[in-house]
Amino acid sequence: LQRAGDLAAILTNLQPRDVLFVDEIHRLQPAIEETLYPAMEDFQLDLIIGEGPAARTVRIDLPPFTLVGATTRSGLLAQPLRDRFGIPLRLVLYTPEELFGIVRRGAQKLSFALADDGALEIAKRARGTPRIAGRLLRRIRDFALVAGKLADRAMVDASLARLEVDAKGLDAMDRRYLRRIAEHHNGGPVGVETLAAALAESRDTLEDVIEPFLIQEGFVLRTQRGRMLGEPGWRHLGLIPPAGFAIQPDLLDG
């Protein structure tokens, strides 16, 4: 959705009780957000006809509909837009047991033999995300077809090792990020801009792609002075924190 007119066209074509889903809703332009306000509150759409002194506003009634917005960065939503949503919900990561069922159904759709222990291994390494589980599943399918073998746990483990996905679901870039903090900055704290330059990645890539899972699992801590390696991060790398390394509670972000 780039223009208010695009949204207006969608809204006027809705049928009663339709559900309008907007993914990454925090990316909406302010003009589009303002178009949504009367639609969300009164099921009405205000259109401006004409330009300059001759411009006039026409109000169009909309059928009752439900708006669902999804975002991974709720802090970027404008406060007026956020306040107009009646039911704010936060989705948590899937458990391995839940992902197991998703992986099994995915294997059936792909029509390849996947053992239960193999499906569970994929589920454990999918970082609680069905999309990642599906991606790993498709790669396992490729390895299994080439090898002509049943995709059991041993097959899955060997295939994921070739993809550099470890037992916690971390990939080569994740481990490189952790090692950078551990080996070059003594566990931190280190600024995200410094890490981005050292890893040849943009700050947005670190904050939006690499860090969320690492922070959620405690591998990395965000502090007022920068990123620090958490105890799980040291353990995962098989390293011992340097003498005198300690995480000061007053440094942690609120």
VEXDREN-2710 file (C-alpha; in Angstrom, 1 decimal):
% VEXDREN-2710
k/r/px/py/pz
1/LEU/0.0/0.0/0.0
2/GLN/1.8/3.1/-1.3
3/ARG/-1.1/5.6/-1.8
4/ALA/-4.3/6.4/0.1
5/GLY/-6.1/5.7/-3.2
6/ASP/-4.9/2.1/-3.1
7/LEU/-6.4/1.6/0.3
8/ALA/-9.6/3.4/-0.6
9/ALA/-10.0/1.0/-3.6
10/ILE/-9.6/-2.0/-1.3
11/LEU/-11.9/-0.7/1.4
12/THR/-14.7/0.1/-1.0
13/ASN/-14.6/-3.4/-2.5
14/LEU/-15.0/-5.2/0.9
15/GLN/-18.0/-7.3/1.5
16/PRO/-19.8/-7.4/4.8
17/ARG/-17.9/-9.3/7.5
18/ASP/-14.7/-9.5/5.4
19/VAL/-11.3/-9.5/7.1
20/LEU/-8.7/-7.1/5.8
21/PHE/-5.2/-8.3/6.8
22/VAL/-2.3/-5.8/6.6
23/ASP/1.2/-7.3/7.1
24/GLU/4.1/-5.1/8.3
25/ILE/1.5/-2.5/9.1
26/HIS/4.1/-0.3/10.7
27/ARG/5.3/0.5/7.1
28/LEU/2.2/2.4/6.2
29/GLN/2.6/6.0/5.2
30/PRO/1.0/8.7/7.5
31/ALA/-1.5/9.6/4.8
32/ILE/-2.7/6.0/4.5
33/GLU/-3.0/5.7/8.3
34/GLU/-5.2/8.8/8.4
35/THR/-7.5/7.2/5.8
36/LEU/-7.9/4.2/8.1
37/TYR/-9.0/6.2/11.2
38/PRO/-12.6/6.8/10.2
39/ALA/-12.8/3.4/8.5
40/MET/-11.8/1.7/11.8
41/GLU/-14.0/3.8/14.1
42/ASP/-17.2/4.5/12.1
43/PHE/-16.9/2.2/9.0
44/GLN/-16.7/5.3/6.8
45/LEU/-14.3/6.5/4.2
46/ASP/-13.5/10.2/3.6
47/LEU/-12.5/10.9/0.0
48/ILE/-11.2/14.3/-1.3
49/ILE/-12.6/15.1/-4.7
50/GLY/-10.8/17.7/-6.8
51/GLU/-7.9/20.0/-5.9
52/GLY/-7.3/23.5/-4.5
53/PRO/-10.3/25.7/-3.6
54/ALA/-12.7/23.4/-5.5
55/ALA/-11.8/20.4/-3.5
56/ARG/-14.6/18.8/-1.4
57/THR/-14.8/15.8/0.9
58/VAL/-17.2/12.9/0.2
59/ARG/-18.0/10.4/2.9
60/ILE/-18.7/6.8/1.8
61/ASP/-20.2/4.2/4.1
62/LEU/-18.3/1.0/4.3
63/PRO/-19.7/-2.5/5.2
64/PRO/-18.7/-3.8/8.7
65/PHE/-15.3/-5.4/8.4
66/THR/-12.4/-6.6/10.6
67/LEU/-9.0/-5.1/10.3
68/VAL/-6.0/-7.3/11.4
69/GLY/-2.6/-5.8/11.4
70/ALA/0.7/-7.7/11.9
71/THR/4.0/-6.2/12.8
72/THR/7.3/-7.2/14.3
73/ARG/8.0/-3.6/15.3
74/SER/5.0/-2.3/17.2
75/GLY/7.0/0.6/18.5
76/LEU/7.0/2.1/15.0
77/LEU/3.2/2.3/14.9
78/ALA/1.8/5.7/15.2
79/GLN/0.1/6.0/18.6
80/PRO/-3.3/7.0/17.2
81/LEU/-3.3/3.9/15.0
82/ARG/-2.2/1.6/17.8
83/ASP/-4.9/2.9/20.1
84/ARG/-7.6/2.2/17.6
85/PHE/-7.0/-1.5/17.6
86/GLY/-9.5/-3.1/20.0
87/ILE/-7.6/-6.3/20.7
88/PRO/-3.8/-6.1/20.8
89/LEU/-2.2/-9.6/20.9
90/ARG/1.4/-10.7/21.1
91/LEU/2.3/-14.0/19.4
92/VAL/4.9/-16.2/21.0
93/LEU/7.3/-18.6/19.4
94/TYR/6.0/-22.1/18.6
95/THR/7.0/-25.0/20.8
96/PRO/8.9/-27.9/19.2
97/GLU/5.8/-30.1/19.7
98/GLU/3.7/-27.6/17.8
99/LEU/6.2/-27.3/15.0
100/PHE/6.5/-31.1/14.9
101/GLY/2.9/-31.3/13.6
102/ILE/3.5/-28.5/11.1
103/VAL/6.6/-30.3/9.8
104/ARG/4.8/-33.6/9.5
105/ARG/2.0/-32.0/7.4
106/GLY/4.6/-30.2/5.3
107/ALA/6.3/-33.5/4.5
108/GLN/3.0/-35.0/3.4
109/LYS/2.4/-32.1/1.1
110/LEU/5.9/-32.5/-0.4
111/SER/5.3/-36.3/-0.7
112/PHE/8.5/-37.5/0.9
113/ALA/9.2/-40.0/3.7
114/LEU/10.1/-38.3/6.9
115/ALA/10.6/-40.3/10.1
116/ASP/9.1/-38.9/13.4
117/ASP/12.5/-38.4/14.9
118/GLY/13.6/-36.5/11.9
119/ALA/10.6/-34.3/12.0
120/LEU/11.2/-33.6/15.7
121/GLU/14.8/-32.7/15.0
122/ILE/13.7/-30.2/12.3
123/ALA/11.2/-28.7/14.8
124/LYS/13.8/-28.3/17.4
125/ARG/16.1/-26.3/15.1
126/ALA/13.4/-24.1/13.5
127/ARG/13.7/-21.3/16.1
128/GLY/10.1/-21.5/17.0
129/THR/9.1/-20.3/13.5
130/PRO/6.9/-22.3/11.0
131/ARG/8.5/-20.4/8.1
132/ILE/12.0/-21.5/9.1
133/ALA/10.7/-25.1/9.7
134/GLY/9.3/-25.1/6.1
135/ARG/12.6/-23.8/4.7
136/LEU/14.6/-26.5/6.5
137/LEU/12.1/-29.2/5.6
138/ARG/12.5/-28.4/1.9
139/ARG/16.3/-28.6/2.1
140/ILE/16.1/-31.9/3.9
141/ARG/13.8/-33.2/1.2
142/ASP/16.4/-32.3/-1.4
143/PHE/19.2/-34.1/0.6
144/ALA/16.9/-37.1/1.1
145/LEU/16.0/-37.4/-2.6
146/VAL/19.6/-37.2/-3.7
147/ALA/20.7/-39.8/-1.1
148/GLY/17.7/-42.0/-1.7
149/LYS/17.3/-42.5/2.0
150/LEU/14.6/-42.1/4.6
151/ALA/14.9/-38.8/6.3
152/ASP/15.4/-40.0/9.9
153/ARG/17.2/-38.1/12.7
154/ALA/20.7/-39.1/11.5
155/MET/19.9/-38.0/8.0
156/VAL/18.4/-34.7/9.2
157/ASP/21.4/-34.1/11.6
158/ALA/23.9/-34.7/8.8
159/SER/22.0/-32.5/6.3
160/LEU/21.6/-29.6/8.7
161/ALA/25.3/-29.9/9.6
162/ARG/26.1/-29.3/5.9
163/LEU/23.8/-26.3/6.0
164/GLU/25.7/-25.1/9.1
165/VAL/22.5/-25.1/11.3
166/ASP/23.5/-26.2/14.8
167/ALA/21.4/-27.9/17.5
168/LYS/20.0/-24.6/18.7
169/GLY/19.0/-23.5/15.2
170/LEU/21.8/-21.0/14.9
171/ASP/23.5/-20.6/11.5
172/ALA/27.0/-19.6/10.5
173/MET/26.2/-15.8/10.6
174/ASP/24.7/-16.1/14.1
175/ARG/27.8/-17.9/15.4
176/ARG/30.0/-15.4/13.7
177/TYR/28.1/-12.6/15.5
178/LEU/28.5/-14.3/18.9
179/ARG/32.2/-15.0/18.3
180/ARG/32.8/-11.4/17.3
181/ILE/31.6/-10.2/20.7
182/ALA/33.3/-13.0/22.6
183/GLU/36.7/-13.0/20.9
184/HIS/37.2/-9.4/19.8
185/HIS/35.4/-7.5/22.6
186/ASN/35.8/-9.8/25.6
187/GLY/32.1/-10.4/25.8
188/GLY/31.1/-6.7/25.4
189/PRO/29.6/-4.3/25.8
190/VAL/30.1/-3.3/22.2
191/GLY/28.0/-0.9/20.0
192/VAL/25.8/-2.2/17.3
193/GLU/27.4/0.1/14.7
194/THR/30.8/-1.3/15.6
195/LEU/29.5/-4.9/15.1
196/ALA/27.8/-3.9/11.8
197/ALA/31.0/-2.5/10.4
198/ALA/33.1/-5.5/11.6
199/LEU/30.6/-8.0/10.1
200/ALA/30.0/-6.1/6.9
201/GLU/26.3/-6.0/7.5
202/SER/23.9/-3.1/7.9
203/ARG/22.6/-2.2/11.3
204/ASP/19.1/-3.0/10.2
205/THR/20.2/-6.5/9.3
206/LEU/21.6/-7.1/12.7
207/GLU/18.6/-5.6/14.6
208/ASP/15.9/-7.2/12.4
209/VAL/17.4/-10.5/11.3
210/ILE/20.2/-11.7/13.5
211/GLU/19.6/-10.2/17.0
212/PRO/15.9/-10.9/17.8
213/PHE/16.3/-14.7/18.3
214/LEU/19.7/-14.4/20.0
215/ILE/18.3/-11.8/22.5
216/GLN/15.1/-13.7/23.1
217/GLU/17.1/-16.9/24.0
218/GLY/19.6/-15.0/26.2
219/PHE/22.6/-15.5/23.9
220/VAL/23.0/-11.7/23.7
221/LEU/22.0/-8.9/26.0
222/ARG/21.1/-5.4/25.0
223/THR/22.5/-2.9/27.5
224/GLN/22.7/0.9/27.6
225/ARG/26.3/0.7/26.5
226/GLY/25.9/-1.9/23.7
227/ARG/25.6/-5.7/23.2
228/MET/27.0/-8.2/25.7
229/LEU/27.3/-11.9/25.5
230/GLY/24.9/-13.7/27.9
231/GLU/25.8/-16.9/29.8
232/PRO/24.0/-19.1/27.2
233/GLY/26.1/-17.4/24.5
234/TRP/29.4/-18.3/26.2
235/ARG/28.2/-21.9/26.7
236/HIS/27.0/-22.3/23.2
237/LEU/30.4/-21.3/21.9
238/GLY/32.2/-23.6/24.3
239/LEU/34.1/-20.6/25.8
240/ILE/34.8/-19.5/29.3
241/PRO/34.1/-15.8/30.1
242/PRO/37.3/-13.9/30.8
243/ALA/38.3/-13.2/34.4
244/GLY/36.4/-10.3/35.8
245/PHE/33.6/-10.5/33.2
246/ALA/30.2/-9.8/34.8
247/ILE/26.9/-8.4/33.7
248/GLN/26.0/-5.4/35.7
249/PRO/22.2/-5.3/36.3
250/ASP/22.1/-1.5/36.0
251/LEU/23.4/-1.7/32.4
252/LEU/20.5/-3.8/31.2
253/ASP/17.8/-2.0/29.1
254/GLY/14.6/-1.6/31.0
END
